[in-house]
Amino acid sequence: MSDDGEAVTARCGTRGEESPAPVLSRGAVILFAVACGAAVANVYFSQPLLVTMGHDLAMSPGLVGSVVTLTHVGYGLGLFFLVPLGDMTDRRRLVVAQLLLLVVALIAVATARTAGILLAGMAATGLLAVVTQTLVAFAASLAPPAGRGRVVGVVTSGVVIGILLARTASGLLADLAGWRSVYLASASLTALLALILSRVLPRHSEAAQKNLRYGELLRSTITLFARERLLRLRAVFGLLIFAAFSTLWSSVALPLSEAPYFLSHSAIGALGLIGVVGALAAAAAGRLNDRGLSRRTTGIALALLAASWLPLSFTRSSLWALFAGVILLDLAVQAVHVTNQTLIYALHPEAGSRLIGGYMVFYSIGSATGAIAATSLYTVAGWGAVCALGAAFSCLGLALWAVCGDRR
């Protein structure tokens, strides 16, 4: 390990010797969070840029819509096919390699002159952005068990903040220097992070199953779901909370762009700054998990998630009600998400990447379900129906928690 790596974790022993317990410094945890947020933001940068991209490359509306679809399809494939590699190879090398390949994909998007190159680049960007989940599993493996919840909480805050701020940042940067500047800037930041992480991350891998072949690795992910009830339960929680999350964030621009507000895209994008307040506050959920309060944290958070839709339903008459609802919703989603990841990683730390990757597949399903259902429902039934949908997802999660009794 390089000397810089000592800031992240204690020096690992030689082969055959027991390594001392890894210790993450506060700065290292923040670095993980920044890297996670920067990587996952690439999945969401395109959403405010679709019209401009389409005009620039003479793309039809249907083809422009496939930009987002292909990015998310790539991300879903990466969760299943790339993230588990962290359990059979050195995570440091895997992270750095994925980041460098992501730089290539981002440059391809930024310099695309045809729709085909743009779409291929976006699909590759989504596929490689799953380095976020490799980093979450890596951070969890380096954290001492007694403080794992806190570490996962801070790192996951970086993920949620990256998602919330991606649209705001891309809209502002595109207004200043064009849509291509968004991806060039991201490529530069990603390259810088790859350089820093290559020097700071420990070379030693905690992965204990390097003897697995790739096919066996993928099959074992499915086996873990079949064997572990807690994993299945927490995956369903993840699906429901992110369905609620996506119900709000995929449709909230619609009422805000209409009477009585007629807000600009930049103003709507700035709403993500309000959501960050909730995401930051929920980092405390990790510390509650470390104290053995996982079930209570989950129940309170799910109740807050259901309650958030009451102020959100008054969005058309009060921006303050919207702000309060956004903070409650993001706080609740983040708290459950942190709890989920902390609990499932503890099931089999040696299979942490497979557990996190498999869990996040359900996150993707929930996000896609919420987005499609919310935008379709708004067209035919309005904002009230969208809030009812979000509340239904939230109440389903709360009911599931109640039925599970004292079990986690």
Kinemage of the C-alpha trace (Angstrom):
@kinemage 1
@onewidth
@group {chain A} dominant
@subgroup {mainchain}
@vectorlist {calphas} color= white
{ca met a 1} P 0.000 0.000 0.000
{ca ser a 2} L 1.219 3.510 -0.727
{ca asp a 3} L 1.847 5.902 2.136
{ca asp a 4} L -1.253 7.836 1.109
{ca gly a 5} L -3.295 4.707 1.605
{ca glu a 6} L -2.513 4.748 5.323
{ca ala a 7} L -4.979 7.629 5.676
{ca val a 8} L -7.780 5.336 4.619
{ca thr a 9} L -7.051 2.103 6.422
{ca ala a 10} L -4.481 0.470 8.621
{ca arg a 11} L -1.680 -1.243 6.750
{ca cys a 12} L -2.719 -4.790 5.862
{ca gly a 13} L -0.639 -7.718 6.921
{ca thr a 14} L 1.295 -9.896 4.571
{ca arg a 15} L -0.279 -12.953 3.051
{ca gly a 16} L -1.046 -15.549 5.677
{ca glu a 17} L -1.024 -12.985 8.488
{ca glu a 18} L -4.125 -11.568 10.098
{ca ser a 19} L -4.689 -7.969 9.055
{ca pro a 20} L -5.562 -5.369 11.669
{ca ala a 21} L -9.110 -4.038 11.652
{ca pro a 22} L -9.425 -1.350 8.981
{ca val a 23} L -10.041 2.173 10.204
{ca leu a 24} L -11.542 4.839 7.935
{ca ser a 25} L -10.663 8.455 8.622
{ca arg a 26} L -13.390 11.078 8.376
{ca gly a 27} L -11.716 12.543 5.299
{ca ala a 28} L -11.681 9.156 3.593
{ca val a 29} L -15.398 8.658 4.264
{ca ile a 30} L -16.129 12.062 2.736
{ca leu a 31} L -13.978 11.158 -0.271
{ca phe a 32} L -16.032 8.003 -0.771
{ca ala a 33} L -19.228 10.085 -0.541
{ca val a 34} L -17.976 12.641 -3.088
{ca ala a 35} L -16.900 9.916 -5.515
{ca cys a 36} L -20.275 8.165 -5.174
{ca gly a 37} L -22.224 11.371 -5.757
{ca ala a 38} L -20.108 12.362 -8.763
{ca ala a 39} L -20.486 8.931 -10.367
{ca val a 40} L -24.231 8.499 -9.915
{ca ala a 41} L -24.947 12.065 -11.087
{ca asn a 42} L -23.961 10.989 -14.600
{ca val a 43} L -27.159 8.925 -14.791
{ca tyr a 44} L -29.313 12.028 -14.247
{ca phe a 45} L -27.433 14.832 -16.028
{ca ser a 46} L -29.304 14.324 -19.289
{ca gln a 47} L -32.841 14.894 -17.994
{ca pro a 48} L -32.891 18.720 -18.299
{ca leu a 49} L -30.814 18.575 -21.503
{ca leu a 50} L -32.952 16.325 -23.693
{ca val a 51} L -34.532 19.053 -25.832
{ca thr a 52} L -31.181 20.748 -26.474
{ca met a 53} L -29.518 17.413 -27.299
{ca gly a 54} L -32.305 16.554 -29.708
{ca his a 55} L -32.051 19.853 -31.559
{ca asp a 56} L -28.258 19.667 -31.767
{ca leu a 57} L -28.216 16.150 -33.229
{ca ala a 58} L -31.494 16.343 -35.175
{ca met a 59} L -33.081 13.544 -33.168
{ca ser a 60} L -36.787 12.725 -33.200
{ca pro a 61} L -38.717 13.116 -29.906
{ca gly a 62} L -38.952 9.338 -29.525
{ca leu a 63} L -35.217 8.923 -30.040
{ca val a 64} L -34.471 11.700 -27.566
{ca gly a 65} L -36.588 9.937 -24.951
{ca ser a 66} L -34.496 6.807 -25.352
{ca val a 67} L -31.454 8.689 -23.991
{ca val a 68} L -32.779 8.402 -20.436
{ca thr a 69} L -34.089 4.890 -21.011
{ca leu a 70} L -30.773 3.542 -22.281
{ca thr a 71} L -28.859 5.188 -19.448
{ca his a 72} L -31.045 3.483 -16.848
{ca val a 73} L -30.972 0.170 -18.713
{ca gly a 74} L -27.172 0.342 -18.684
{ca tyr a 75} L -27.217 1.109 -14.970
{ca gly a 76} L -29.491 -1.836 -14.233
{ca leu a 77} L -27.266 -4.198 -16.209
{ca gly a 78} L -24.203 -2.893 -14.422
{ca leu a 79} L -25.752 -3.561 -11.022
{ca phe a 80} L -26.109 -7.240 -11.819
{ca phe a 81} L -23.097 -7.871 -14.059
{ca leu a 82} L -20.387 -5.481 -12.792
{ca val a 83} L -20.956 -4.721 -9.103
{ca pro a 84} L -20.563 -8.387 -7.983
{ca leu a 85} L -17.013 -8.344 -9.381
{ca gly a 86} L -16.026 -6.583 -6.151
{ca asp a 87} L -16.314 -9.945 -4.399
{ca met a 88} L -13.778 -11.697 -6.631
{ca thr a 89} L -11.218 -9.046 -7.512
{ca asp a 90} L -9.291 -6.217 -5.911
{ca arg a 91} L -11.848 -3.477 -5.317
{ca arg a 92} L -9.281 -0.702 -5.672
{ca arg a 93} L -8.344 -1.809 -9.189
{ca leu a 94} L -11.984 -2.358 -10.070
{ca val a 95} L -12.979 1.137 -8.924
{ca val a 96} L -10.137 2.846 -10.759
{ca ala a 97} L -10.728 0.836 -13.952
{ca gln a 98} L -14.448 1.630 -13.954
{ca leu a 99} L -13.783 5.319 -13.385
{ca leu a 100} L -11.284 5.497 -16.247
{ca leu a 101} L -13.693 3.697 -18.583
{ca leu a 102} L -16.410 6.087 -17.426
{ca val a 103} L -14.179 8.985 -18.482
{ca val a 104} L -14.011 7.481 -21.972
{ca ala a 105} L -17.790 7.076 -22.113
{ca leu a 106} L -18.363 10.660 -20.962
{ca ile a 107} L -15.962 12.022 -23.562
{ca ala a 108} L -17.801 9.992 -26.210
{ca val a 109} L -21.068 11.615 -25.149
{ca ala a 110} L -19.549 15.111 -25.038
{ca thr a 111} L -18.088 14.795 -28.559
{ca ala a 112} L -20.928 12.825 -30.176
{ca arg a 113} L -21.886 14.045 -33.659
{ca thr a 114} L -24.491 11.404 -34.394
{ca ala a 115} L -27.448 10.030 -32.456
{ca gly a 116} L -25.950 6.531 -32.534
{ca ile a 117} L -22.732 7.566 -30.810
{ca leu a 118} L -24.666 9.583 -28.237
{ca leu a 119} L -26.966 6.677 -27.381
{ca ala a 120} L -24.086 4.208 -27.167
{ca gly a 121} L -22.169 6.612 -24.945
{ca met a 122} L -25.162 7.119 -22.643
{ca ala a 123} L -25.710 3.371 -22.298
{ca ala a 124} L -22.019 2.909 -21.446
{ca thr a 125} L -22.212 5.803 -18.975
{ca gly a 126} L -25.088 4.134 -17.149
{ca leu a 127} L -23.316 0.780 -17.158
{ca leu a 128} L -20.120 2.199 -15.641
{ca ala a 129} L -21.795 4.596 -13.188
{ca val a 130} L -22.504 1.556 -11.002
{ca val a 131} L -19.001 2.122 -9.638
{ca thr a 132} L -21.071 4.004 -7.061
{ca gln a 133} L -22.282 0.731 -5.564
{ca thr a 134} L -18.805 -0.801 -5.703
{ca leu a 135} L -17.638 2.163 -3.628
{ca val a 136} L -20.476 1.724 -1.105
{ca ala a 137} L -19.553 -1.942 -0.613
{ca phe a 138} L -15.849 -1.012 -0.415
{ca ala a 139} L -16.489 1.613 2.267
{ca ala a 140} L -18.609 -0.839 4.250
{ca ser a 141} L -15.833 -3.446 4.098
{ca leu a 142} L -13.278 -0.969 5.449
{ca ala a 143} L -15.471 0.249 8.309
{ca pro a 144} L -15.341 -1.427 11.725
{ca pro a 145} L -18.593 -3.315 12.418
{ca ala a 146} L -19.476 -1.041 15.338
{ca gly a 147} L -19.291 2.046 13.096
{ca arg a 148} L -20.441 0.585 9.801
{ca gly a 149} L -23.864 2.243 9.926
{ca arg a 150} L -22.319 5.683 10.304
{ca val a 151} L -19.974 5.117 7.373
{ca val a 152} L -22.708 3.753 5.120
{ca gly a 153} L -24.927 6.669 6.152
{ca val a 154} L -22.385 9.312 5.137
{ca val a 155} L -21.439 7.567 1.883
{ca thr a 156} L -25.070 7.016 0.924
{ca ser a 157} L -25.755 10.688 1.625
{ca gly a 158} L -23.270 11.400 -1.150
{ca val a 159} L -25.271 9.168 -3.503
{ca val a 160} L -28.595 10.869 -2.753
{ca ile a 161} L -27.082 14.356 -2.944
{ca gly a 162} L -25.530 13.468 -6.298
{ca ile a 163} L -28.936 12.389 -7.603
{ca leu a 164} L -30.690 15.496 -6.274
{ca leu a 165} L -28.123 18.024 -7.507
{ca ala a 166} L -27.395 16.434 -10.900
{ca arg a 167} L -30.297 18.144 -12.680
{ca thr a 168} L -29.546 21.507 -11.070
{ca ala a 169} L -25.854 21.386 -11.943
{ca ser a 170} L -26.390 20.211 -15.524
{ca gly a 171} L -29.040 22.858 -16.194
{ca leu a 172} L -26.880 25.698 -14.891
{ca leu a 173} L -23.732 24.517 -16.671
{ca ala a 174} L -25.596 23.983 -19.935
{ca asp a 175} L -26.967 27.542 -19.771
{ca leu a 176} L -23.421 28.862 -19.344
{ca ala a 177} L -21.474 26.743 -21.845
{ca gly a 178} L -23.785 24.328 -23.678
{ca trp a 179} L -24.867 20.772 -22.953
{ca arg a 180} L -21.560 19.213 -24.024
{ca ser a 181} L -19.745 21.121 -21.278
{ca val a 182} L -21.697 19.121 -18.680
{ca tyr a 183} L -20.111 15.852 -19.787
{ca leu a 184} L -16.660 17.342 -20.360
{ca ala a 185} L -16.711 18.750 -16.831
{ca ser a 186} L -17.872 15.410 -15.445
{ca ala a 187} L -15.160 13.574 -17.379
{ca ser a 188} L -12.535 15.893 -15.881
{ca leu a 189} L -13.854 15.413 -12.354
{ca thr a 190} L -14.064 11.640 -12.824
{ca ala a 191} L -10.458 11.489 -14.068
{ca leu a 192} L -9.317 13.501 -11.052
{ca leu a 193} L -11.188 11.179 -8.689
{ca ala a 194} L -9.655 8.135 -10.389
{ca leu a 195} L -6.189 9.582 -9.791
{ca ile a 196} L -6.888 10.392 -6.139
{ca leu a 197} L -8.546 7.064 -5.383
{ca ser a 198} L -5.754 5.125 -7.079
{ca arg a 199} L -3.348 6.643 -4.561
{ca val a 200} L -5.571 6.601 -1.472
{ca leu a 201} L -7.534 3.349 -1.604
{ca pro a 202} L -5.857 0.309 -0.030
{ca arg a 203} L -4.425 -2.256 -2.440
{ca his a 204} L -5.469 -5.136 -0.210
{ca ser a 205} L -8.838 -6.647 -1.134
{ca glu a 206} L -11.170 -7.925 1.556
{ca ala a 207} L -12.820 -10.177 -1.026
{ca ala a 208} L -12.667 -13.757 0.192
{ca gln a 209} L -14.056 -15.664 -2.784
{ca lys a 210} L -11.556 -15.100 -5.569
{ca asn a 211} L -11.812 -18.778 -6.424
{ca leu a 212} L -15.330 -18.211 -7.800
{ca arg a 213} L -15.757 -18.100 -11.536
{ca tyr a 214} L -17.760 -15.237 -12.986
{ca gly a 215} L -20.782 -17.396 -13.813
{ca glu a 216} L -20.759 -18.868 -10.324
{ca leu a 217} L -20.540 -15.369 -8.902
{ca leu a 218} L -23.701 -14.269 -10.712
{ca arg a 219} L -25.581 -17.423 -9.773
{ca ser a 220} L -24.602 -16.964 -6.143
{ca thr a 221} L -26.262 -13.544 -6.165
{ca ile a 222} L -29.566 -15.236 -6.948
{ca thr a 223} L -28.842 -17.911 -4.343
{ca leu a 224} L -28.349 -15.228 -1.697
{ca phe a 225} L -31.825 -13.885 -2.392
{ca ala a 226} L -33.320 -17.367 -2.185
{ca arg a 227} L -31.566 -18.068 1.124
{ca glu a 228} L -31.794 -14.786 3.033
{ca arg a 229} L -35.237 -13.612 4.081
{ca leu a 230} L -33.854 -10.323 5.421
{ca leu a 231} L -32.325 -9.535 2.038
{ca arg a 232} L -35.644 -10.141 0.285
{ca leu a 233} L -37.530 -8.028 2.808
{ca arg a 234} L -35.099 -5.128 2.617
{ca ala a 235} L -35.082 -5.317 -1.185
{ca val a 236} L -38.865 -4.873 -1.210
{ca phe a 237} L -38.520 -1.921 1.170
{ca gly a 238} L -35.983 -0.466 -1.265
{ca leu a 239} L -38.328 -0.946 -4.220
{ca leu a 240} L -41.216 0.797 -2.442
{ca ile a 241} L -39.284 3.768 -1.041
{ca phe a 242} L -37.630 4.512 -4.373
{ca ala a 243} L -40.948 4.123 -6.179
{ca ala a 244} L -42.235 6.874 -3.850
{ca phe a 245} L -39.040 8.916 -4.338
{ca ser a 246} L -39.292 8.681 -8.111
{ca thr a 247} L -43.027 9.439 -8.045
{ca leu a 248} L -42.197 12.869 -6.641
{ca trp a 249} L -39.012 13.756 -8.470
{ca ser a 250} L -40.076 12.565 -11.921
{ca ser a 251} L -43.308 14.597 -11.894
{ca val a 252} L -42.911 17.599 -9.590
{ca ala a 253} L -41.729 19.794 -12.470
{ca leu a 254} L -45.133 19.430 -14.131
{ca pro a 255} L -47.284 21.388 -11.657
{ca leu a 256} L -44.484 23.876 -10.990
{ca ser a 257} L -44.212 24.789 -14.668
{ca glu a 258} L -47.948 25.526 -14.843
{ca ala a 259} L -50.231 28.106 -13.207
{ca pro a 260} L -49.929 29.676 -10.716
{ca tyr a 261} L -46.118 29.370 -10.623
{ca phe a 262} L -44.758 29.082 -14.181
{ca leu a 263} L -41.299 28.433 -12.736
{ca ser a 264} L -38.255 28.203 -15.009
{ca his a 265} L -36.281 25.007 -15.427
{ca ser a 266} L -33.459 26.465 -13.339
{ca ala a 267} L -35.835 27.373 -10.521
{ca ile a 268} L -37.395 23.907 -10.568
{ca gly a 269} L -33.951 22.318 -10.603
{ca ala a 270} L -33.004 24.338 -7.522
{ca leu a 271} L -35.652 22.361 -5.621
{ca gly a 272} L -32.996 19.662 -5.356
{ca leu a 273} L -31.164 21.947 -2.913
{ca ile a 274} L -34.136 21.638 -0.552
{ca gly a 275} L -34.009 17.849 -0.835
{ca val a 276} L -30.358 17.861 0.187
{ca val a 277} L -31.387 19.123 3.636
{ca gly a 278} L -33.356 15.948 4.206
{ca ala a 279} L -30.616 13.730 2.791
{ca leu a 280} L -27.992 15.249 5.091
{ca ala a 281} L -30.211 14.976 8.151
{ca ala a 282} L -30.800 11.298 7.473
{ca ala a 283} L -27.102 10.479 7.817
{ca ala a 284} L -27.932 10.110 11.509
{ca ala a 285} L -29.823 6.935 10.578
{ca gly a 286} L -26.501 5.142 10.263
{ca arg a 287} L -25.597 5.929 13.855
{ca leu a 288} L -29.009 4.679 15.012
{ca asn a 289} L -28.315 1.396 13.225
{ca asp a 290} L -25.000 1.099 15.041
{ca arg a 291} L -26.972 1.342 18.297
{ca gly a 292} L -29.220 -1.573 17.331
{ca leu a 293} L -32.256 0.549 16.473
{ca ser a 294} L -32.703 -0.638 12.896
{ca arg a 295} L -36.319 -1.718 13.162
{ca arg a 296} L -37.434 1.421 15.007
{ca thr a 297} L -35.572 3.640 12.548
{ca thr a 298} L -37.268 1.892 9.634
{ca gly a 299} L -40.753 2.231 11.130
{ca ile a 300} L -40.408 5.920 11.986
{ca ala a 301} L -38.922 6.691 8.577
{ca leu a 302} L -41.700 4.867 6.719
{ca ala a 303} L -44.309 6.727 8.786
{ca leu a 304} L -42.632 10.035 7.861
{ca leu a 305} L -42.574 8.961 4.216
{ca ala a 306} L -46.329 8.338 4.264
{ca ala a 307} L -46.929 11.627 6.102
{ca ser a 308} L -44.829 13.620 3.614
{ca trp a 309} L -47.504 13.264 0.955
{ca leu a 310} L -49.968 15.375 2.956
{ca pro a 311} L -48.001 18.650 2.592
{ca leu a 312} L -46.953 17.603 -0.914
{ca ser a 313} L -50.620 17.418 -1.913
{ca phe a 314} L -50.863 21.193 -1.273
{ca thr a 315} L -48.099 21.988 -3.781
{ca arg a 316} L -50.402 23.958 -6.094
{ca ser a 317} L -51.354 26.366 -3.318
{ca ser a 318} L -48.179 26.588 -1.225
{ca leu a 319} L -44.499 26.301 -2.053
{ca trp a 320} L -43.785 26.104 1.682
{ca ala a 321} L -45.899 22.956 1.880
{ca leu a 322} L -43.881 21.551 -1.050
{ca phe a 323} L -40.593 22.369 0.686
{ca ala a 324} L -41.714 20.682 3.910
{ca gly a 325} L -42.873 17.593 2.037
{ca val a 326} L -39.636 17.340 0.054
{ca ile a 327} L -37.520 17.499 3.221
{ca leu a 328} L -39.645 14.850 4.963
{ca leu a 329} L -39.641 12.544 1.948
{ca asp a 330} L -35.893 12.710 1.317
{ca leu a 331} L -35.152 12.298 5.037
{ca ala a 332} L -37.343 9.192 5.188
{ca val a 333} L -36.060 7.587 1.985
{ca gln a 334} L -32.455 8.126 2.977
{ca ala a 335} L -32.998 6.722 6.479
{ca val a 336} L -34.561 3.503 5.191
{ca his a 337} L -31.978 3.172 2.421
{ca val a 338} L -29.054 3.483 4.858
{ca thr a 339} L -30.675 0.993 7.230
{ca asn a 340} L -31.266 -1.466 4.401
{ca gln a 341} L -27.675 -1.414 3.188
{ca thr a 342} L -26.189 -1.624 6.672
{ca leu a 343} L -28.277 -4.678 7.556
{ca ile a 344} L -27.841 -6.622 4.334
{ca tyr a 345} L -24.072 -6.066 4.201
{ca ala a 346} L -23.763 -7.540 7.687
{ca leu a 347} L -25.371 -10.786 6.493
{ca his a 348} L -22.293 -11.855 4.503
{ca pro a 349} L -19.505 -9.230 4.441
{ca glu a 350} L -17.484 -11.441 2.072
{ca ala a 351} L -20.357 -11.146 -0.435
{ca gly a 352} L -20.939 -7.438 0.150
{ca ser a 353} L -20.771 -6.393 -3.496
{ca arg a 354} L -23.283 -9.032 -4.547
{ca leu a 355} L -25.632 -8.088 -1.722
{ca ile a 356} L -25.474 -4.355 -2.482
{ca gly a 357} L -25.694 -4.878 -6.256
{ca gly a 358} L -28.642 -7.259 -5.975
{ca tyr a 359} L -30.458 -4.927 -3.584
{ca met a 360} L -29.940 -1.978 -5.912
{ca val a 361} L -31.599 -3.856 -8.784
{ca phe a 362} L -34.807 -3.467 -6.782
{ca tyr a 363} L -34.020 0.218 -6.360
{ca ser a 364} L -33.887 0.530 -10.147
{ca ile a 365} L -37.170 -1.319 -10.571
{ca gly a 366} L -38.838 0.928 -8.007
{ca ser a 367} L -37.446 4.095 -9.577
{ca ala a 368} L -38.613 3.094 -13.055
{ca thr a 369} L -42.055 2.079 -11.781
{ca gly a 370} L -42.573 5.353 -9.931
{ca ala a 371} L -41.434 7.483 -12.870
{ca ile a 372} L -43.581 5.769 -15.479
{ca ala a 373} L -46.668 5.578 -13.256
{ca ala a 374} L -46.429 9.166 -11.979
{ca thr a 375} L -45.973 10.883 -15.337
{ca ser a 376} L -48.741 8.811 -16.919
{ca leu a 377} L -51.117 9.415 -14.002
{ca tyr a 378} L -50.507 13.168 -13.991
{ca thr a 379} L -51.631 13.400 -17.604
{ca val a 380} L -54.992 11.771 -16.956
{ca ala a 381} L -55.764 12.624 -13.312
{ca gly a 382} L -53.560 15.491 -12.109
{ca trp a 383} L -51.296 16.173 -9.142
{ca gly a 384} L -53.696 14.865 -6.511
{ca ala a 385} L -53.632 11.420 -8.089
{ca val a 386} L -49.814 11.488 -8.197
{ca cys a 387} L -49.714 12.232 -4.456
{ca ala a 388} L -52.167 9.394 -3.827
{ca leu a 389} L -49.867 7.067 -5.766
{ca gly a 390} L -46.816 8.136 -3.741
{ca ala a 391} L -48.762 7.730 -0.513
{ca ala a 392} L -49.849 4.245 -1.614
{ca phe a 393} L -46.239 3.139 -2.174
{ca ser a 394} L -45.313 4.606 1.215
{ca cys a 395} L -48.201 3.008 3.090
{ca leu a 396} L -47.434 -0.359 1.512
{ca gly a 397} L -43.949 -0.117 2.967
{ca leu a 398} L -45.287 0.852 6.380
{ca ala a 399} L -47.793 -2.019 6.318
{ca leu a 400} L -45.044 -4.467 5.381
{ca trp a 401} L -42.943 -3.219 8.291
{ca ala a 402} L -45.888 -3.620 10.692
{ca val a 403} L -46.689 -7.164 9.498
{ca cys a 404} L -43.075 -8.231 9.994
{ca gly a 405} L -43.416 -7.791 13.754
{ca asp a 406} L -40.150 -7.626 15.682
{ca arg a 407} L -38.145 -9.094 12.849
{ca arg a 408} L -35.799 -6.758 11.000
